[in-house]
Amino acid sequence: MENKKGQLYLGRRSDTDEPLLYKAHTLTTHGVIVGMTGSGKTGLGVNLLEEALLSDIPTLIIDPKGDMGNIILNFPENRPEDFEPWMDEGKAARKGVTIADLAVATSTKRKTQLADHGITPERMRRLKDGAEVTIYTPGSSAGVGLNVLGSLAVPDLDWDTEAEIIRDEIEGFVSSLLVLAGIDSDPVSGPEHILLSTIIETWWKRGKDLDLPTLIGQIPNPPFRKLGVFELDTFLPTKKRMALALQLNTLLASPSFASWLKGEPLSIESLIGKSEKTKCAVVYMAHLTDQERQFMVTLLLSKLVTWIRSQPGSGELRALVYMDEAFGYVPPTAEPPSKKPIMTILKQARAFGVGMVLVTQNPVDLDYKAMSNAGTWVVGRLQTENDKKRILEGMQSMSTSETTIDLDARISNLEKRQFILYTAKGSKQTLFKRRRSMCYRPGPLTRDQVGVLMNDRKASMPKDDPLPVQMLPESGGVPTATPAPTVADGVDVMYLGPAATWADDVGVDPTGTNLAPAVAATVRLLYDDTRAGVDHSETYEAVIYPIDGVVDIADVTSVDYDEDDFRREPPAGVSYEPTDAKLQNKTFWSGLQSDLKSHLVTHRKVEVMHCPPLKLYSRVGESTADFRRRCEHAADDAADTAMAKLIDRYGARIERVKDQISSADARVRELSGEAAVKQQDELLMGAGDLLGALMGGKKSSNPLGKAASRRSASRKAEARVEAAQTKLSAKQQDLIEFEDELSVSLTEIADEHHAMTDSVETVAIPLEKTDIRIADLKLVWIPVS
């Protein structure tokens, strides 16, 4: 049987006997295989994994029972001697034959079975040569060991964008560790869980790897003093922290725990990452207790989630995660630590081309949300009506086109090794019988058998370096390795505490037991400048390291420390780094003070801002925005003063013109009234005279002459009004021009003063030696390696 890559040959259709080829990329939506004991589901799972490997899809197999390691027993030539080491002596005895005879019979039978399913030796050889199968035995040296707790390496992720992913991995590790230690502590509200998680996060944010001994050693005195808004001792008192440390230390010191710290580092990339051959990692857990299995599954899948999210997106199946016998890891009601990473994978891994297949005997033991996130269900014979009902409900809830009424009868009538393949996409049901596995499956492997299979692999591995057992002072810590150097009288001697937030700035190695001398200084500084109005005092704190002669700028680190950053008692098991500094001589300390003052005079200053046009200086510490606002207010006040003077100067002229306008207006009104009377008299009187003369009145006088005289008077009155109006208009124009002049001048003043605020420069206020007072100088031993 030859099929293309990406087509998984699972068996033959029951209706047509044609090969059932399943598209690998469909498994990016995950799958569930259910079936009672003896239904053939384990063989089907092996077939699925064989096909994935043939299609160059790496696989990670979680194997609680020890069945899945059989995938390595692939014998293309089907020689009896290949099978002989794996024959069951009890079976041979019952049949009354020798082991050799049983191996011959097995070889013959398998040749026929494989040929019936179209499986050729060439196909088996291609699988054997193309895949690299490794059986890992965490907590045991039988197979390839996994150092699951020896290293807490910083993930290669960005805290700014992927903090949630990193914290999920931390949660998974801490949950696993506490489960193994038998400590019940919830990730959200458990103080033990929160404390351990915060320690790891603090180290990782500093870019530093951890190991378990260091983590345990950090518990009594972690590198922080608060958790949330409460002080550490309020959140989890020292006594309880020490009890937690001792409990974990006892676990670490146990001889049986040593195997958890040996072997290859737990890295998903190492397990199933890119390689010349397609990797198949079988995590064998048959030898572990239920508690240890829970620990291992949680830790492994938490690492897997981090790895998945670091991969680029893909619509193809990049890797397959197979979990045999998922009972207890993702239950419908309880919340074991393993449930969160499993649900995360089922919900999010599709986008990254990673599929998960869960296998169980009893579907009622799986969380319904887990089952509903699977796009492929493979159903074999079921043991109980409840199991069958659960499957029917799930399939019916996903069905969109094809009816599921006949599912009940189909499931009830399934034969051994016969299954219903159901895909949510299209709601298709396919009845098929699984093919024979290419590997020989004698049953669950024992640890001895695993050891035989992995002998060559282990021989090529480097030997493990034993990890040190963390010894806490209260549980028998070792004494100080070397005596501390002598220090001059009057000099306070301290040891750096783990909670000093500035430790990274001076090159501290939190894991180091080799101590180097440093100096913590508290200095009072006075900056004064009469011209700038500066009289500013401040307290300056710094750590000087290394102490190797004259104080250099590179040796002085400004820090904000307090007394809680230092301890009087030395840590256990430390050594003191040799130094040329004459710590025992008072002249060394007086010289150090002088050097420090010289350093501060040269390199320490305060800066203020100066606006020369306004003769204004900023205050020490005043922000640029605040100083500019003060400058703007000062410029506005100066502009108001200049404008007031200008308005006073223009005011008299404007008032004088206004008086002239008022007088001219009155004259216009007066003359306008006279002219109106003249015009009325001319009209009335002239009209009567002319009419009387024409009607035969007296003719002794000349009526036309009188009318002309009255018209002349009226014109003169109009002329006087026009002259007065002209004068009024001239005065009004003068007022307009004066006001325009004033407006332009006021605008110029405003612009000139506004421009003053742009002229801001920085002025440095230096220190003088007489302005420096060293208030405190202490020797601090800091771990450097």
Sequence and secondary structure as in RCSB ss.txt:
>XXXX:A:sequence
MENKKGQLYLGRRSDTDEPLLYKAHTLTTHGVIVGMTGSGKTGLGVNLLEEALLSDIPTLIIDPKGDMGNIILNF
PENRPEDFEPWMDEGKAARKGVTIADLAVATSTKRKTQLADHGITPERMRRLKDGAEVTIYTPGSSAGVGLNVLG
SLAVPDLDWDTEAEIIRDEIEGFVSSLLVLAGIDSDPVSGPEHILLSTIIETWWKRGKDLDLPTLIGQIPNPPFR
KLGVFELDTFLPTKKRMALALQLNTLLASPSFASWLKGEPLSIESLIGKSEKTKCAVVYMAHLTDQERQFMVTLL
LSKLVTWIRSQPGSGELRALVYMDEAFGYVPPTAEPPSKKPIMTILKQARAFGVGMVLVTQNPVDLDYKAMSNAG
TWVVGRLQTENDKKRILEGMQSMSTSETTIDLDARISNLEKRQFILYTAKGSKQTLFKRRRSMCYRPGPLTRDQV
GVLMNDRKASMPKDDPLPVQMLPESGGVPTATPAPTVADGVDVMYLGPAATWADDVGVDPTGTNLAPAVAATVRL
LYDDTRAGVDHSETYEAVIYPIDGVVDIADVTSVDYDEDDFRREPPAGVSYEPTDAKLQNKTFWSGLQSDLKSHL
VTHRKVEVMHCPPLKLYSRVGESTADFRRRCEHAADDAADTAMAKLIDRYGARIERVKDQISSADARVRELSGEA
AVKQQDELLMGAGDLLGALMGGKKSSNPLGKAASRRSASRKAEARVEAAQTKLSAKQQDLIEFEDELSVSLTEIA
DEHHAMTDSVETVAIPLEKTDIRIADLKLVWIPVS
>XXXX:A:secstr
    TTEEEEEEETTT  EEEEEGGGGGG EEEE  TTSSHHHHHHHHHHHHHHTT  EEEEESSS GGGGG   
TT  HHHHGGG  HHHHHHHT  HHHHHHHHHHHHHHHHHHTT  HHHHHHHHHHEEEEEE TT SSSB EESSS
 B   SS HHHHHHHHHHHHHHHHHHHHHHTT    TTT HHHHHHHHHHHHHHHTT  B HHHHHHHSSS S S
EETTEEHHHHS HHHHHHHHHHHHHHHH GGGGGGG SEE  HHHHHS  SSEEEEEEE TTS HHHHHHHHHHH
HHHHHHHHHTS  EEEEEEEEEES  TTTS SS   TTHHHHHHHHHHGGGEEEEEEEEES GGGS HHHHHT S
EEEE   SSHHHHHHHHHHHHHH SSS  TTHHHHHHT  TTEEEEEETTTTEEEEEEE   SS   SS  HHHH
HHHHHHHHHTS           GGGT    SS      TT EEEEE TT TTGGGGT  TT  EEEEEEEEEEEE
EEEETTTTEEEEEEEEEEE   SSS  GGGEEE    GGGEESS  TT EE    S TT HHHHHHHHHHHHHHH
HHH EEEEEEEGGGTEE  TT  HHHHHHHHHHHHHHHHHHHHHHHHHHHHHHHHHHHHHHHHHHHHHHHHHHHH
HHHHHHHHHHHHHHHHHHHTT   SS HHHHHHHHHHHHHHHHHHHHHHHHHHHHHHHHHHHHHHHHHHHHHHHH
HHHHHHTT  EEEEEE  GGGEEEEEEEEEEEE  
